[in-house]
Amino acid sequence: MDIGDLRGLSTVFCMAAFAAVVFWAYGPSRKSYFEKAADLPFADEELAVDEDEVK
């Protein structure tokens, strides 16, 4: 095994790792998790509005 084979194997490994991350991120099972995470910045706004109404 020479350096060319090692470089080829590392390229294939990196491509497989990238494909796994893309599949994990865009998989249908993660959609609800990411939708909830997208709403997190707005969670404090509702709390702040409620506190202003009480005062």
Buried (B, 14 or more C-beta within 10 A) or exposed (E): EEEEEEEEEEEEEEEEEEEEEEEEEEEEEEEEEEEEEEEEEEEEEEEEEEEEEEE
